[in-house]
Structure formats: C-alpha cells, structure tokens
Amino acid sequence: MTDLVLREQRGSSLTLTLNLPEKRNPISDPVMVEALIGAVEAADRDIDVRVVILTGAGTAFSSGGDLKKMGPGGGLRDVLPAQTRRNYKAGIQRLPLVFEALEVPVIAAVNGPAIGAGCDLACMCDIRIAAESARFAESFVKVGIVPGDGGAWLLPRVVGFSKASELALTGETIDAREALECGLVSRVVPDAQLLGTAREIADKIAANPPHAVRMTRRLLHQAQGASLQAILETSAAMQALAHATADHDEALRALLERRNPDFTGK
C-alpha cells in the first residue's frame, strides 16, 4: 500500500505530503487520519525537526471529505446517529486536538483546492501560504452538513467572525487572492514557487533556537483562549526555561561577537 503521508526531511525541516492524489487527498478516512496524526506526532517528538511543511500530492491540497463515502455506512456516517457521533470523535476530530497540542510549527503549503475539512486542515497550521491555483471553501452546507471537524472554532480565529460566517453559511469558494485579502493565508505565490517559498520560511524558523521556537508556538496557541494573566504566568515560566538554555547563551555571544550563532538545541 502506498504511504498515505510522504515524508521528506531537508536539514531541520520536514515536508509531509498527503498522498492520495487520485482522490484529491481526502482526510476524512480513519486510515488517513491515523497516518497524518502519526506523522505530525513523530515530528513533534524529534527535536531535530524544527519546522514541518504540510502539502498535498497532485493538484489538490485536500478535498476534505470523500463524497463517495458520505452515504450510510460508507465512512464517518453510520445508520445509527450515536455511532456517527463516536466515529467523528474517534476519527477526524482528533486532528485539531493533535495540531493544537504540537510544539513544532507547521506551515501549510496550499498547492490547490482546500475544500471543507481541507480548508480546516489548513487553518490548523500556524502559517498558510497559497499557490495562485489554490482555492478555499468552508463548503459543508453545500452537502447539507455542518463543520464537524472543528471548523466553527478554527475559521473565526483565522479570518474573524463575520468573514467566517460568510464563508461557512454560503459555502462559496474563494480564490487565493481573496484568501490573502481576508487573512486566510499570509502569502500567494506562483505555483512553481510554492514549495521553495515554504522552505525559505521554514529555514528562517529553523535558524532560531529550537526550544525558544517551540515554546513561542505554544504561547501563541494558548493565548487564543487564555486570559492575559494566565499567559503572563506561562510566559514567565517558559522564559525561565529559555534563559537556562545553552542556545540563549550562544545567541548572546554571537550577537556580541558579530557572527552567526550555532544552535544545538540545548
């Protein structure tokens, strides 16, 4: 069986590629969910991986759900509503929880359509850049369902409540330029430059002390749902850890000596 998630490591950055191009990389299948969770959790455990790039094989980032499996018994949907609920909780709903818990930053390189759960998958990442051919849709209403994967929580935090409501209630597709205008992505580049641009950003992240990067990522995520006081407390604790690292001392020496630092992750 072909690997559902391909792995390619270049230095300290790891590229993960959803690899069902003939089906446009759906992520609703439990096997794909397990493969993606396994890949990102393995990257998170590896201190040598300082940043992850997530993209799709072929012409799509991810089509989200597999329409051919949306009938009763075909996928997440069961003839018993109670079992459908369990299928969601044990399956695709694990993805946003895993991405939320990560320390390693993730860049979404959206190489084509990101539809439904595919759009939400992009929102789970920390940085989103889009190829000019990328398209985005929070299209659940178009097939008579709701964002069952956490999209109602994710999308408003990325584009704001009003734009998220427009996208989710109309189900309409937007192009890469509109995605840039509403803040869904931070850059739009020609298709041929997508992975190169993602790797440039990844290299800039990976050039920084890995423990500081990981703790900063955690702070940014925790700050979305915590009070200022709680974040200040967590920041103070993490800062105490950061000050005690060898990489912090190396960064200070390198600045004073006007040279490039050599970070070791210690």
C-alpha positions as CSV (number, residue, x, y, z in Angstrom):
1,M,0.0,0.0,0.0
2,T,1.3,3.5,-0.9
3,D,2.3,5.6,2.0
4,L,-0.7,7.9,2.7
5,V,1.7,10.6,4.1
6,L,5.0,11.0,2.4
7,R,8.0,12.3,4.5
8,E,10.9,14.3,3.1
9,Q,13.5,15.8,5.5
10,R,15.9,18.6,4.4
11,G,18.1,19.7,7.2
12,S,15.8,20.7,10.1
13,S,12.6,21.0,8.1
14,L,10.3,18.1,7.4
15,T,7.8,18.1,4.4
16,L,4.7,16.0,4.9
17,T,2.7,15.3,1.7
18,L,-0.9,13.9,1.7
19,N,-0.6,11.2,-0.8
20,L,-4.0,10.3,-2.3
21,P,-3.8,12.5,-5.4
22,E,-6.3,10.3,-7.4
23,K,-8.9,11.2,-4.8
24,R,-7.6,14.8,-4.2
25,N,-6.2,13.9,-0.8
26,P,-9.4,13.5,1.4
27,I,-8.7,13.4,5.1
28,S,-12.0,12.0,6.4
29,D,-10.9,8.4,6.2
30,P,-9.8,7.0,9.5
31,V,-6.7,5.5,7.9
32,M,-5.6,8.9,6.6
33,V,-6.3,10.4,10.0
34,E,-4.1,7.9,11.7
35,A,-1.3,8.4,9.1
36,L,-1.4,12.1,9.5
37,I,-1.5,12.1,13.3
38,G,1.3,9.6,13.4
39,A,3.4,11.7,11.1
40,V,3.0,15.0,12.9
41,E,3.3,13.5,16.4
42,A,6.6,11.8,15.3
43,A,7.9,15.1,14.0
44,D,6.9,16.8,17.3
45,R,8.9,14.2,19.3
46,D,12.0,14.7,17.2
47,I,13.9,17.8,18.4
48,D,16.0,17.7,15.2
49,V,12.8,18.6,13.3
50,R,12.4,22.3,13.8
51,V,9.5,23.0,11.4
52,V,7.0,21.0,9.3
53,I,5.7,21.8,5.9
54,L,2.3,20.2,5.0
55,T,1.2,20.0,1.4
56,G,-0.8,17.7,-1.0
57,A,0.3,15.5,-3.8
58,G,-1.1,16.2,-7.2
59,T,-3.3,19.2,-8.0
60,A,-5.1,19.5,-4.7
61,F,-4.2,20.3,-1.1
62,S,-7.2,18.3,0.3
63,S,-10.7,17.8,-0.8
64,G,-11.7,17.3,2.8
65,G,-14.4,14.5,2.9
66,D,-14.7,11.8,0.3
67,L,-18.2,12.4,-1.2
68,K,-18.4,8.8,-2.4
69,K,-18.3,7.6,1.2
70,M,-20.8,10.0,2.7
71,G,-23.7,7.6,2.4
72,P,-24.8,5.5,5.4
73,G,-22.0,3.0,6.4
74,G,-19.6,4.5,3.8
75,G,-17.4,6.5,6.1
76,L,-18.0,8.5,9.2
77,R,-21.7,8.2,8.8
78,D,-23.4,5.2,10.4
79,V,-27.0,4.1,10.2
80,L,-27.1,4.8,14.0
81,P,-26.6,8.6,14.8
82,A,-24.9,7.7,18.1
83,Q,-22.3,5.7,16.2
84,T,-21.8,8.5,13.7
85,R,-21.0,10.8,16.7
86,R,-18.5,8.3,18.0
87,N,-16.9,8.0,14.6
88,Y,-16.3,11.7,14.4
89,K,-14.8,11.9,17.9
90,A,-12.6,8.9,17.3
91,G,-11.6,10.0,13.8
92,I,-11.3,13.4,12.2
93,Q,-12.0,15.3,15.4
94,R,-8.7,14.1,16.7
95,L,-6.8,16.1,14.1
96,P,-7.4,19.6,15.5
97,L,-6.7,18.4,19.0
98,V,-3.3,16.9,17.9
99,F,-2.4,20.1,15.9
100,E,-3.3,22.2,18.9
101,A,-1.0,20.2,21.2
102,L,2.0,20.4,18.9
103,E,5.1,22.3,19.7
104,V,6.8,22.2,16.3
105,P,5.5,24.9,13.9
106,V,3.6,23.8,10.8
107,I,3.4,25.6,7.5
108,A,0.6,24.8,5.1
109,A,1.8,25.0,1.5
110,V,-1.7,25.0,-0.2
111,N,-1.0,23.8,-3.7
112,G,-4.6,23.6,-4.9
113,P,-8.1,23.3,-3.7
114,A,-8.6,23.1,0.1
115,I,-12.2,22.3,0.5
116,G,-14.3,21.6,3.6
117,A,-12.2,19.7,6.1
118,G,-9.2,20.5,3.8
119,C,-9.8,24.2,4.4
120,D,-10.0,23.5,8.1
121,L,-6.8,21.4,8.0
122,A,-5.0,24.5,6.6
123,C,-6.4,26.5,9.5
124,M,-4.9,24.0,11.9
125,C,-1.5,25.1,10.7
126,D,0.4,28.1,12.0
127,I,1.3,29.7,8.7
128,R,-0.5,29.3,5.4
129,I,0.9,30.2,2.0
130,A,-1.0,29.6,-1.2
131,A,-0.2,28.8,-4.8
132,E,-2.1,31.0,-7.3
133,S,-4.1,27.9,-8.2
134,A,-5.3,27.4,-4.6
135,R,-9.0,27.6,-3.8
136,F,-10.7,27.6,-0.4
137,A,-14.2,26.7,0.7
138,E,-15.9,26.1,4.0
139,S,-18.5,24.1,2.0
140,F,-20.2,21.8,4.5
141,V,-23.6,23.4,4.0
142,K,-23.4,22.7,0.3
143,V,-23.8,19.0,1.1
144,G,-26.2,19.5,4.0
145,I,-23.9,19.1,6.9
146,V,-22.0,21.2,9.4
147,P,-18.3,21.7,10.1
148,G,-17.9,18.5,12.1
149,D,-14.1,18.7,12.4
150,G,-13.8,21.9,14.5
151,G,-14.0,24.4,11.6
152,A,-16.6,26.5,13.5
153,W,-13.8,27.1,16.2
154,L,-10.8,27.3,13.8
155,L,-12.0,29.6,10.9
156,P,-13.3,32.6,13.0
157,R,-9.9,32.7,14.8
158,V,-8.2,33.0,11.4
159,V,-10.4,35.4,9.4
160,G,-12.7,36.9,12.1
161,F,-16.3,36.1,12.9
162,S,-18.0,38.0,10.0
163,K,-15.9,36.5,7.2
164,A,-16.0,33.1,8.7
165,S,-19.8,33.3,8.9
166,E,-19.9,34.4,5.3
167,L,-17.8,31.5,4.1
168,A,-19.5,28.9,6.3
169,L,-23.1,30.0,5.6
170,T,-22.7,30.4,1.9
171,G,-20.3,27.6,1.3
172,E,-18.9,29.6,-1.6
173,T,-15.4,29.0,-2.9
174,I,-12.8,31.8,-2.8
175,D,-9.6,32.1,-4.8
176,A,-6.1,32.6,-3.4
177,R,-6.2,36.4,-3.8
178,E,-9.4,36.7,-1.7
179,A,-7.9,34.3,0.8
180,L,-5.0,36.7,1.1
181,E,-7.2,39.7,1.5
182,C,-9.2,38.2,4.3
183,G,-6.1,36.8,6.1
184,L,-6.8,33.1,5.5
185,V,-3.3,33.0,4.0
186,S,-0.3,35.3,4.5
187,R,1.2,34.9,1.0
188,V,0.2,34.0,-2.5
189,V,3.0,32.8,-4.9
190,P,3.2,31.3,-8.4
191,D,2.6,27.5,-8.3
192,A,6.1,26.7,-9.2
193,Q,7.4,28.8,-6.3
194,L,5.2,27.4,-3.6
195,L,7.4,24.7,-2.0
196,G,10.5,26.9,-2.5
197,T,8.8,29.8,-0.6
198,A,7.6,27.4,2.1
199,R,11.2,26.1,2.6
200,E,12.5,29.7,2.7
201,I,10.1,30.4,5.6
202,A,10.9,27.1,7.2
203,D,14.7,27.8,7.0
204,K,14.2,31.2,8.7
205,I,12.3,29.5,11.5
206,A,14.8,26.6,11.8
207,A,17.6,29.1,12.1
208,N,16.4,30.1,15.5
209,P,16.9,28.2,18.8
210,P,14.5,25.2,18.7
211,H,13.3,25.3,22.3
212,A,12.5,29.0,22.0
213,V,10.6,28.4,18.8
214,R,8.6,25.6,20.3
215,M,7.7,27.5,23.4
216,T,6.7,30.5,21.4
217,R,4.4,28.3,19.3
218,R,2.8,27.0,22.5
219,L,2.3,30.5,23.8
220,L,0.7,31.8,20.6
221,H,-1.8,28.9,20.7
222,Q,-2.5,29.1,24.4
223,A,-3.1,32.9,24.1
224,Q,-6.1,32.3,21.8
225,G,-8.2,31.0,24.7
226,A,-6.5,32.2,27.8
227,S,-6.6,35.4,29.9
228,L,-3.7,37.9,29.8
229,Q,-2.9,37.0,33.4
230,A,-2.7,33.3,32.6
231,I,-0.4,33.9,29.6
232,L,1.8,36.2,31.6
233,E,2.2,33.4,34.2
234,T,3.0,30.8,31.5
235,S,5.3,33.3,29.7
236,A,7.3,33.8,32.9
237,A,7.7,30.1,33.4
238,M,8.8,29.5,29.8
239,Q,11.1,32.4,29.9
240,A,12.9,31.0,33.0
241,L,13.4,27.8,30.9
242,A,14.6,29.7,27.9
243,H,17.1,31.7,29.9
244,A,18.6,28.4,31.2
245,T,19.4,27.0,27.7
246,A,22.8,26.9,26.1
247,D,21.3,28.3,22.9
248,H,20.3,31.5,24.7
249,D,23.9,32.0,25.9
250,E,25.1,31.2,22.3
251,A,22.7,33.7,20.8
252,L,24.1,36.5,23.2
253,R,27.7,35.6,22.4
254,A,27.1,35.5,18.7
255,L,25.4,39.0,18.7
256,L,28.3,40.5,20.8
257,E,30.9,38.8,18.6
258,R,29.1,39.8,15.4
259,R,29.0,36.2,14.0
260,N,26.3,33.7,13.1
261,P,25.2,31.6,16.0
262,D,25.5,27.8,16.2
263,F,22.4,26.5,17.9
264,T,22.4,22.9,19.2
265,G,19.0,22.6,20.8
266,K,20.5,22.5,24.3
